[in-house]
Amino acid sequence: MRILITLALATSLAASSAFAADNAGPLAAGKPAGVHQAQVLSTTAWAVIGIGVVAAIAIGVASGSNGSPVGNQTPLAVTTTTV
């Protein structure tokens, strides 16, 4: 079983490197290589981050209750006797 897994992993590594070389070509002269796109967050990324922050704040506010609420408590009857 170990030999089959090793063979499958080795085959997938060799196949992935062979397929990756199919469309690799030189970069066009004078054109950006996509560096600007990698450095700037897209609108979708900002939206996901914003929704995550709002959700975290809502969860924090909802769970921050300083203990359980005080309900109606009956007063204790204290009896004193004098001797």
N, C-alpha and C positions, 0 to 999 in steps of 0.2 A: 504494500500500500504506500509506503514511504517513497519507493522508487517511482511509482506512478505520479504521485504529487510532484516530486522533483522534476520529472520529465515534462509534466504539464506546465510548471512554472518556467522552466528553461525554454520551452517552445513558445510560450506567450511573450517572454522577454525578447527572444530573437525575432519573432514576428512583428512585434510593435516597433522595434527599431528599423526593420526593413520597410514597413509601411510609412514610417515617418519621413523617410528619405525620398519618397515619391514626388512630393510637391515642393521640396526645398529648393529655392533658387536665390540668386543674388538680389539684393535690395535695389530698388530703382534709384538712380542717381538724382540727388536733389530733393527727394521726397522724404517726409518724416517716417520713421520706423515704428510709429505707434507709441512713442514714449509719452507724449502728452496725454493720450487717452488713459494710460496706465497710472498716471500721477493724479488725475482729477477724479473725484467721486461723481458718479452719475446722479441724475435726479432720482432714479429708483433707489439707489443706495441711501441717499439722504432721507427719502420717505420711509424706508425700512428702519433706519436708525431713529427717526422721529417717532414712529409708532412704538418702537421698543422703549424709548424713554418715557413716553406717555403711559404705556402699560406698566412700567416699573413704578412710576409715581402713583398711579391709581392703586396698585397692589399695596404699596407702602402706606398710603392713606387709609385704605380699607382695613389693613391688619394692625394699624397702630391705635389700639383702643384703650390703652392704659388700664388694662384689667377688665373684669366683667362689670356690666352695669349694675348699679345698686337697685335692688327691687324693694318692694314694700316689706319692711321688717316690723314684726310685732314687738312692742315694747316689753321688756322684762318686768315681771311683777316681783318687787322686792318687798319682803315682809320683815319687819323688825320686831323684836320682842324686848321688853324691858323687864329686868328681874329686880 
